[in-house]
């Protein structure tokens, strides 16, 4: 069977049927497979980025991964491979145009990844996911995530017409004659606050801003 541009010889054909069945169709749907596929996808992408970009820091790798595994990207993957017509929807979801909804498409992609893992094992699933994502993996530009995190966060929020983030020193942590700083980064309009620790206030603020960017990319 051809799915997402790849051919899979299924041991259990019921798995792919379940992966393509939206919850609007009934209890036997793809939500559990979606949960599993999300984890497998994150691991495969993390492994690829770790091996491919050895010069990048943990934060930079995390931000790249967030761009690749977010719903917007997965919906684009589904549209690229024309997955929509293969998704099994309930009557109500069909009427509301569910086959074109990004959330429905992204969830189905993750569910397919989960089904491949269960049916074929991790090695085949890893190869499958990398092949499916090749067009996006080839477009990765590490320089796009090497900006100053605080400046980048400010640009992102300004483009959305939101107020600037607020930083606050939360705590001084003394250990082994070393002082570390806990700082919070808050975006009031989104009611989101993230904390980070660094060897200086500046480093802690940069780390908090980087984490906030990761969170925004995942939304």
Buried (B, 14 or more C-beta within 10 A) or exposed (E): EEBBBBEBEBEEEEBBBBBBBBBBBEEEBBEEBBEBBBEBBBBBBBEBBEEEBEEBEEBBBBBBBBBBBBBEBBBBBBEEBEBBEBBBBBEEBBEBEBBEBBEBBBBBBBBBBBBBBBBBEEEEBBBBBBEBBEEBBEEBEBEEBBEEBBEBBBEBBEEEEBEEBEBEEBEEEEEEEEEBBBBBBBBEEBEBBBBBBBEEBEBBBBBBBBBBBBBBBEE
